[in-house]
């Protein structure tokens, strides 16, 4: 290849990289992109092979102002994740878990530890939900009894009213915790009240059951397709450090999941995905031309219900 041909090829690649949404660089330099850093565990406790003495929740500090609670499979085979974020004025709890657990006590202890470390005596808690299925709202009743706590009813009307979403589901809105802005993006399709939440501080996108390493149950195909495209559009040009859903059902082995009801998952997939997985999901759905069918991809499966 001569120099002129090489130069033309380089220019073509540069032009493609600048214009293609799937190759758009989200940060100019590998310098952390101004994102507040944190750590995810290499593995989560596997709830087995026996359950004797196992706690109902693991609490992991991503950083000093963001906590991930993972419910044990010994409490409920769904093993959902719950997310607790702190701002200067409010804290947000995203989901309340499955089954009968001491989630309110665990959340309370986590908040008390944060308050003590920050020299404070109280902070209002807002409880929202990624969606309204039973394995994400089971702790609502217990948390309603907690003082200084607002629990948003898990239905579209209540979600719209609280977050002041005028045009559901096409309008993302911003919700402020005090020095910590969250973007709330309606994403019905898995369930009518489904939302995603983007934390600008950590650049984490919380996607509930719409995208996670497992079986993505599609109950309203047109709405689901539009919601995934909405997430792709929202994240275009934004920093995305992690995509965190609410379950892990995949094994580390590509294209392999754990069957429904599995308690012990000794070789499970990491919780975190990336924006590339969102683009992969969107591309797969587009290729189905509106007729959503079951399709196993490397890290998740599209699963119409």
C-alpha positions as CSV (number, residue, x, y, z in Angstrom):
1,X,0.0,0.0,0.0
2,X,1.5,3.4,-1.0
3,X,1.4,6.4,1.2
4,X,-1.5,8.0,-0.6
5,X,-3.7,4.9,-0.3
6,X,-2.7,4.5,3.4
7,X,-3.7,8.2,4.1
8,X,-7.0,7.7,2.4
9,X,-7.7,4.6,4.5
10,X,-6.8,6.3,7.7
11,X,-9.1,9.2,6.8
12,X,-12.0,6.9,6.1
13,X,-11.6,5.1,9.4
14,X,-11.4,8.4,11.2
15,X,-14.5,9.7,9.5
16,X,-16.4,6.4,10.3
17,X,-15.4,6.6,13.9
18,X,-16.6,10.2,14.2
19,X,-20.0,9.5,12.7
20,X,-20.9,6.0,13.7
21,X,-22.9,5.8,17.0
22,X,-21.5,2.3,17.7
23,X,-17.9,3.6,17.6
24,X,-18.4,7.0,19.1
25,X,-15.6,7.6,21.7
26,X,-17.2,8.7,25.0
27,X,-14.1,10.2,26.4
28,X,-11.2,11.9,24.7
29,X,-8.5,10.5,27.0
30,X,-8.2,7.5,29.3
31,X,-8.1,9.7,32.3
32,X,-11.2,8.7,34.2
33,X,-13.4,11.0,32.2
34,X,-14.3,13.0,35.4
35,X,-16.4,10.2,36.7
36,X,-16.5,9.4,40.4
37,X,-14.8,6.1,40.8
38,X,-15.9,3.0,42.7
39,X,-15.3,-0.7,42.9
40,X,-17.5,-3.7,42.1
41,X,-16.8,-7.1,43.7
42,X,-15.1,-9.7,41.5
43,X,-17.9,-12.1,42.7
44,X,-21.0,-12.1,44.8
45,X,-21.7,-14.7,47.5
46,X,-23.3,-17.7,45.8
47,X,-26.0,-18.5,48.4
48,X,-24.8,-22.0,48.9
49,X,-24.2,-24.8,48.4
50,X,-25.9,-24.8,51.9
51,X,-27.9,-21.9,53.4
52,X,-27.3,-22.4,57.1
53,X,-26.1,-19.1,58.6
54,X,-26.1,-17.1,55.4
55,X,-27.3,-13.5,55.8
56,X,-30.3,-12.3,53.9
57,X,-28.3,-9.5,52.1
58,X,-24.8,-8.7,51.1
59,X,-24.0,-5.0,51.3
60,X,-21.3,-3.7,49.1
61,X,-19.9,-0.2,49.1
62,X,-19.2,0.9,45.6
63,X,-17.9,4.1,47.1
64,X,-18.8,6.1,50.3
65,X,-22.1,7.4,48.8
66,X,-23.3,4.4,46.8
67,X,-24.2,1.0,48.1
68,X,-25.4,-2.2,46.3
69,X,-27.5,-4.7,48.3
70,X,-27.8,-8.2,46.9
71,X,-30.5,-10.4,48.3
72,X,-29.4,-14.0,49.0
73,X,-30.8,-16.8,47.0
74,X,-31.4,-18.5,50.3
75,X,-34.0,-15.8,50.9
76,X,-35.4,-15.8,47.4
77,X,-34.1,-17.5,44.3
78,X,-34.5,-14.3,42.3
79,X,-31.5,-12.8,44.2
80,X,-32.4,-9.2,43.1
81,X,-30.1,-6.2,43.5
82,X,-31.1,-3.1,45.4
83,X,-29.3,0.3,45.0
84,X,-28.9,3.0,47.6
85,X,-27.5,6.4,46.5
86,X,-26.7,9.4,48.7
87,X,-26.8,13.1,47.8
88,X,-26.4,16.1,50.1
89,X,-30.1,16.5,50.7
90,X,-31.7,13.1,50.0
91,X,-31.0,9.5,49.6
92,X,-32.6,7.3,46.9
93,X,-33.3,3.6,47.3
94,X,-34.0,1.9,44.0
95,X,-36.2,-1.2,44.6
96,X,-37.0,-3.1,47.8
97,X,-36.3,-6.8,47.0
98,X,-38.3,-10.0,47.0
99,X,-40.0,-12.2,49.6
100,X,-40.1,-11.6,53.3
101,X,-36.7,-10.2,54.5
102,X,-35.3,-7.6,56.9
103,X,-34.6,-5.2,54.0
104,X,-35.9,-2.1,56.0
105,X,-33.4,-2.9,58.8
106,X,-30.5,-3.5,56.5
107,X,-31.2,-0.2,54.6
108,X,-31.6,1.5,58.0
109,X,-28.3,0.3,59.3
110,X,-26.6,1.3,56.0
111,X,-28.1,4.8,56.3
112,X,-27.2,5.1,60.0
113,X,-23.5,4.2,59.2
114,X,-23.5,6.9,56.4
115,X,-25.0,9.5,58.8
116,X,-22.4,8.8,61.5
117,X,-19.6,9.0,59.0
118,X,-20.8,12.3,57.7
119,X,-21.6,13.8,61.1
120,X,-25.4,14.0,60.5
121,X,-28.5,12.9,62.3
122,X,-30.9,12.4,59.5
123,X,-31.5,12.4,55.7
124,X,-34.8,12.0,53.8
125,X,-35.1,8.7,52.0
126,X,-37.0,8.3,48.7
127,X,-37.9,4.8,47.6
128,X,-38.4,4.3,43.9
129,X,-38.6,1.2,41.7
130,X,-37.2,0.1,38.4
131,X,-40.6,-1.5,37.9
132,X,-43.5,-3.1,39.7
133,X,-42.9,-6.8,39.7
134,X,-43.1,-8.6,43.0
135,X,-39.4,-9.3,43.3
136,X,-38.7,-5.6,43.4
137,X,-41.4,-4.2,45.7
138,X,-41.7,-6.8,48.5
139,X,-40.1,-4.5,51.1
140,X,-42.3,-1.5,50.4
141,X,-44.6,-2.1,53.4
142,X,-41.8,-2.3,55.9
143,X,-40.1,0.8,54.4
144,X,-43.4,2.8,54.6
145,X,-43.1,2.4,58.4
146,X,-39.7,4.0,58.4
147,X,-39.7,7.7,59.5
148,X,-38.6,10.4,57.0
149,X,-39.3,8.1,54.1
150,X,-41.3,8.5,50.9
151,X,-42.3,5.4,49.0
152,X,-43.4,6.0,45.4
153,X,-46.3,3.7,44.5
154,X,-45.1,1.3,41.7
155,X,-47.5,2.3,38.9
156,X,-47.1,4.6,35.9
157,X,-49.4,7.4,37.2
158,X,-47.5,7.7,40.6
159,X,-44.1,7.5,38.9
160,X,-45.1,10.3,36.5
161,X,-46.5,12.5,39.2
162,X,-43.6,12.2,41.6
163,X,-40.9,12.8,39.0
164,X,-43.0,15.3,37.1
165,X,-42.8,13.5,33.8
166,X,-45.2,15.3,31.5
167,X,-44.8,13.2,28.4
168,X,-44.7,9.5,29.3
169,X,-42.8,7.6,28.1
170,X,-40.8,9.8,25.7
171,X,-39.5,12.4,28.2
172,X,-36.5,11.8,30.4
173,X,-36.4,14.1,33.5
174,X,-33.8,15.1,36.0
175,X,-34.2,14.4,39.7
176,X,-31.8,16.1,42.2
177,X,-30.6,14.5,45.4
178,X,-28.5,17.5,46.3
179,X,-25.2,17.8,44.4
180,X,-26.1,14.6,42.7
181,X,-28.3,14.7,39.5
182,X,-30.1,11.6,38.4
183,X,-31.8,11.3,35.0
184,X,-35.0,9.2,35.0
185,X,-35.9,7.6,31.7
186,X,-39.2,5.9,31.2
187,X,-38.7,2.5,29.6
188,X,-42.0,0.5,29.6
189,X,-42.0,-2.9,27.8
190,X,-40.8,-5.3,30.4
191,X,-43.5,-3.8,32.7
192,X,-45.6,-0.6,32.2
193,X,-44.0,1.4,35.0
194,X,-40.4,0.5,34.1
195,X,-37.8,3.3,34.4
196,X,-34.0,3.5,33.9
197,X,-31.9,5.8,36.1
198,X,-28.7,7.5,35.0
199,X,-26.4,8.7,37.8
200,X,-24.3,11.5,36.4
201,X,-21.8,11.3,39.3
202,X,-20.7,7.7,38.7
203,X,-21.9,7.5,35.1
204,X,-23.8,4.3,36.0
205,X,-27.0,3.5,34.1
206,X,-29.5,1.4,36.1
207,X,-31.7,-0.6,33.8
208,X,-33.8,-2.8,36.0
209,X,-35.0,-5.9,34.2
210,X,-34.8,-4.3,30.8
211,X,-31.1,-5.1,30.4
212,X,-29.0,-7.4,32.7
213,X,-27.0,-10.6,32.3
214,X,-30.0,-13.0,32.1
215,X,-33.4,-13.5,30.5
216,X,-34.8,-10.2,29.2
217,X,-38.6,-10.9,29.4
218,X,-40.4,-8.8,26.8
219,X,-44.1,-8.4,27.7
220,X,-45.0,-5.5,25.3
221,X,-42.8,-5.8,22.3
222,X,-43.4,-2.4,20.6
223,X,-42.9,-0.6,23.9
224,X,-39.8,-2.6,24.7
225,X,-38.2,-1.9,21.3
226,X,-38.9,1.8,21.6
227,X,-37.6,1.9,25.1
228,X,-34.3,0.3,24.2
229,X,-33.9,2.8,21.3
230,X,-34.7,5.5,23.8
231,X,-31.8,4.3,26.0
232,X,-29.5,4.2,23.1
233,X,-30.4,7.7,22.1
234,X,-30.1,9.0,25.7
235,X,-26.6,7.5,26.2
236,X,-25.3,8.7,22.8
237,X,-22.3,10.9,23.6
238,X,-22.7,10.4,27.4
239,X,-20.1,8.6,29.6
240,X,-21.4,5.2,30.6
241,X,-19.1,3.5,33.2
242,X,-21.4,0.5,33.9
243,X,-24.9,-0.7,33.0
244,X,-26.3,-2.3,36.2
245,X,-29.5,-4.4,36.0
246,X,-31.3,-6.2,38.8
247,X,-30.4,-9.8,38.4
248,X,-27.7,-12.2,37.3
249,X,-29.0,-15.3,35.6
250,X,-26.1,-16.0,33.1
251,X,-23.1,-18.1,33.8
252,X,-19.6,-17.0,32.9
253,X,-19.8,-19.5,30.1
254,X,-21.1,-17.6,27.0
255,X,-24.6,-18.3,25.9
256,X,-25.4,-20.3,29.1
257,X,-27.9,-19.3,31.8
258,X,-28.9,-20.8,35.1
259,X,-32.4,-22.3,35.1
260,X,-35.3,-20.5,36.8
261,X,-35.3,-21.2,40.5
262,X,-31.5,-21.7,40.8
263,X,-30.3,-20.8,44.3
264,X,-26.6,-21.7,44.0
265,X,-24.7,-20.0,41.1
266,X,-21.0,-20.6,41.8
267,X,-19.9,-19.4,38.3
268,X,-22.2,-16.6,37.6
269,X,-21.6,-13.7,35.1
270,X,-20.5,-10.4,36.6
271,X,-23.4,-8.0,37.3
272,X,-22.0,-5.1,35.2
273,X,-22.6,-4.7,31.5
274,X,-21.6,-1.8,29.2
275,X,-23.1,0.4,26.6
276,X,-21.9,-2.0,24.0
277,X,-24.5,-4.5,25.4
278,X,-27.2,-1.9,25.0
279,X,-26.2,-1.4,21.4
280,X,-26.1,-5.1,20.8
281,X,-29.6,-5.5,22.3
282,X,-30.9,-2.7,20.1
283,X,-29.3,-4.1,17.0
284,X,-30.8,-7.5,17.7
285,X,-34.3,-6.1,18.2
286,X,-34.0,-4.0,15.0
287,X,-33.1,-7.1,13.1
288,X,-36.4,-8.8,14.2
289,X,-38.4,-6.1,12.4
290,X,-41.1,-6.0,15.1
291,X,-41.6,-9.7,15.6
292,X,-39.6,-10.3,18.8
293,X,-38.5,-13.8,19.2
294,X,-36.2,-15.7,21.6
295,X,-32.6,-15.1,20.8
296,X,-29.6,-16.1,22.9
297,X,-26.7,-13.6,22.7
298,X,-23.4,-14.0,24.5
299,X,-24.4,-12.3,27.8
300,X,-28.2,-12.2,27.8
301,X,-31.2,-13.7,26.1
302,X,-34.2,-11.8,24.6
303,X,-37.2,-13.7,25.9
304,X,-40.7,-12.7,24.7
305,X,-43.5,-13.6,27.2
